[in-house]
Amino acid sequence: MRYIGVQWHHNCPDDPIEMWSEIDDAGWEQRKVEVYADGRRDYADRTEQTGSTELGLSPIPSLVEIAADPQFTPREISREEFETSWKRARQSERLTMRCSEPGGGVVVAIVASRAPGR
């Protein structure tokens, strides 16, 4: 297995700004984490996915090939770095509520999080 992290330089809030992948020897993603500018994390593996995150439909190119596109900054990461990101993504499903306050203010509160292993 090899592990990569890719920064995606763009201004679209609906797309991730970081992508972390666990890749097998044939170049196929086995697990992926996508991190968004608002802190949200989605993930995918062979049996489960959250948000719009999916495993790639073709083998992942080399870091040199990815870096040829200036909107991407790839790097090799350690297994430990990937596992930390994977665990955070699996524990971070959040439900956000917005409530209006008297005087027109808005309060945003995190009201639930997913238990590990769910």
C-alpha positions as a Markdown table, in Angstrom:
| # | Residue | x | y | z |
|---|---|---|---|---|
| 1 | Met | 0.0 | 0.0 | 0.0 |
| 2 | Arg | 1.0 | 3.6 | -0.5 |
| 3 | Tyr | -0.6 | 6.7 | 0.9 |
| 4 | Ile | -1.0 | 10.1 | -0.7 |
| 5 | Gly | -2.5 | 13.5 | 0.3 |
| 6 | Val | -3.5 | 16.0 | -2.3 |
| 7 | Gln | -4.3 | 19.7 | -1.8 |
| 8 | Trp | -6.8 | 21.0 | -4.3 |
| 9 | His | -6.5 | 24.7 | -4.9 |
| 10 | His | -9.9 | 26.2 | -5.8 |
| 11 | Asn | -12.7 | 28.4 | -4.5 |
| 12 | Cys | -15.7 | 26.1 | -4.7 |
| 13 | Pro | -17.1 | 25.3 | -1.2 |
| 14 | Asp | -18.9 | 22.1 | -2.6 |
| 15 | Asp | -15.6 | 20.5 | -3.5 |
| 16 | Pro | -12.9 | 19.1 | -1.1 |
| 17 | Ile | -9.7 | 21.1 | -0.5 |
| 18 | Glu | -7.8 | 17.9 | 0.6 |
| 19 | Met | -8.0 | 14.3 | -0.5 |
| 20 | Trp | -6.3 | 11.5 | 1.3 |
| 21 | Ser | -6.0 | 8.1 | -0.4 |
| 22 | Glu | -4.9 | 4.6 | 0.5 |
| 23 | Ile | -3.8 | 3.0 | -2.8 |
| 24 | Asp | -3.0 | -0.7 | -3.5 |
| 25 | Asp | 0.0 | -2.0 | -5.5 |
| 26 | Ala | -2.0 | -1.8 | -8.7 |
| 27 | Gly | -2.9 | 1.8 | -8.2 |
| 28 | Trp | -6.5 | 1.5 | -7.0 |
| 29 | Glu | -7.9 | 3.4 | -4.1 |
| 30 | Gln | -8.9 | 1.2 | -1.2 |
| 31 | Arg | -10.0 | 4.1 | 1.1 |
| 32 | Lys | -10.4 | 7.8 | 0.7 |
| 33 | Val | -11.0 | 10.8 | 2.9 |
| 34 | Glu | -12.1 | 14.2 | 1.5 |
| 35 | Val | -11.8 | 17.3 | 3.7 |
| 36 | Tyr | -13.8 | 20.5 | 2.9 |
| 37 | Ala | -13.0 | 24.1 | 3.7 |
| 38 | Asp | -15.7 | 24.2 | 6.4 |
| 39 | Gly | -14.0 | 21.3 | 8.2 |
| 40 | Arg | -16.4 | 18.6 | 7.1 |
| 41 | Arg | -14.9 | 15.2 | 6.2 |
| 42 | Asp | -16.4 | 12.5 | 4.0 |
| 43 | Tyr | -15.0 | 9.1 | 3.3 |
| 44 | Ala | -15.3 | 6.0 | 1.2 |
| 45 | Asp | -14.1 | 2.5 | 1.1 |
| 46 | Arg | -15.2 | -0.7 | -0.7 |
| 47 | Thr | -18.3 | -1.1 | 1.4 |
| 48 | Glu | -19.3 | 2.4 | 2.7 |
| 49 | Gln | -19.3 | 6.0 | 1.7 |
| 50 | Thr | -20.5 | 9.4 | 3.0 |
| 51 | Gly | -21.5 | 12.5 | 1.2 |
| 52 | Ser | -20.4 | 12.4 | -2.5 |
| 53 | Thr | -17.1 | 10.8 | -1.8 |
| 54 | Glu | -16.4 | 7.7 | -3.9 |
| 55 | Leu | -13.4 | 5.6 | -4.7 |
| 56 | Gly | -11.7 | 6.4 | -8.1 |
| 57 | Leu | -13.0 | 4.6 | -11.2 |
| 58 | Ser | -9.5 | 4.2 | -12.6 |
| 59 | Pro | -6.0 | 3.7 | -11.0 |
| 60 | Ile | -4.5 | 6.8 | -9.4 |
| 61 | Pro | -1.7 | 8.4 | -11.4 |
| 62 | Ser | 1.7 | 9.0 | -10.0 |
| 63 | Leu | 2.5 | 12.1 | -7.8 |
| 64 | Val | 4.5 | 13.5 | -10.8 |
| 65 | Glu | 1.4 | 13.2 | -13.1 |
| 66 | Ile | -0.9 | 14.7 | -10.4 |
| 67 | Ala | 1.5 | 17.6 | -9.8 |
| 68 | Ala | 1.6 | 18.4 | -13.5 |
| 69 | Asp | -1.8 | 20.1 | -13.0 |
| 70 | Pro | -1.2 | 23.3 | -11.0 |
| 71 | Gln | -4.5 | 23.1 | -9.2 |
| 72 | Phe | -3.1 | 20.1 | -7.3 |
| 73 | Thr | -0.3 | 19.7 | -4.8 |
| 74 | Pro | 0.3 | 16.0 | -4.0 |
| 75 | Arg | 2.6 | 14.4 | -1.5 |
| 76 | Glu | 3.3 | 11.0 | -0.1 |
| 77 | Ile | 2.0 | 10.6 | 3.4 |
| 78 | Ser | 2.6 | 7.9 | 6.1 |
| 79 | Arg | 0.2 | 5.2 | 6.9 |
| 80 | Glu | -0.2 | 6.7 | 10.4 |
| 81 | Glu | -1.2 | 10.1 | 8.8 |
| 82 | Phe | -3.8 | 8.4 | 6.7 |
| 83 | Glu | -5.2 | 6.4 | 9.6 |
| 84 | Thr | -5.5 | 9.5 | 11.7 |
| 85 | Ser | -7.4 | 11.2 | 9.0 |
| 86 | Trp | -9.6 | 8.1 | 8.4 |
| 87 | Lys | -10.5 | 7.9 | 12.1 |
| 88 | Arg | -11.3 | 11.6 | 12.3 |
| 89 | Ala | -13.6 | 11.3 | 9.2 |
| 90 | Arg | -15.4 | 8.2 | 10.6 |
| 91 | Gln | -16.0 | 10.0 | 13.9 |
| 92 | Ser | -17.0 | 13.4 | 12.5 |
| 93 | Glu | -20.4 | 13.1 | 11.0 |
| 94 | Arg | -22.0 | 16.2 | 12.4 |
| 95 | Leu | -25.5 | 17.6 | 12.5 |
| 96 | Thr | -25.7 | 21.4 | 12.6 |
| 97 | Met | -28.7 | 23.4 | 13.7 |
| 98 | Arg | -29.3 | 27.1 | 13.1 |
| 99 | Cys | -31.4 | 29.0 | 15.5 |
| 100 | Ser | -32.4 | 32.7 | 15.3 |
| 101 | Glu | -31.8 | 34.8 | 18.3 |
| 102 | Pro | -33.8 | 37.8 | 19.4 |
| 103 | Gly | -32.3 | 40.8 | 17.7 |
| 104 | Gly | -31.6 | 39.0 | 14.4 |
| 105 | Gly | -28.5 | 37.0 | 15.4 |
| 106 | Val | -27.9 | 33.4 | 14.4 |
| 107 | Val | -26.5 | 30.7 | 16.6 |
| 108 | Val | -25.0 | 27.6 | 15.1 |
| 109 | Ala | -24.5 | 24.6 | 17.3 |
| 110 | Ile | -23.2 | 21.1 | 16.8 |
| 111 | Val | -25.8 | 18.9 | 18.3 |
| 112 | Ala | -24.7 | 15.3 | 17.5 |
| 113 | Ser | -21.8 | 13.3 | 16.3 |
| 114 | Arg | -21.5 | 9.8 | 15.1 |
| 115 | Ala | -20.1 | 7.2 | 17.5 |
| 116 | Pro | -17.0 | 5.4 | 16.3 |
| 117 | Gly | -17.6 | 2.2 | 14.3 |
| 118 | Arg | -21.0 | 3.2 | 13.0 |
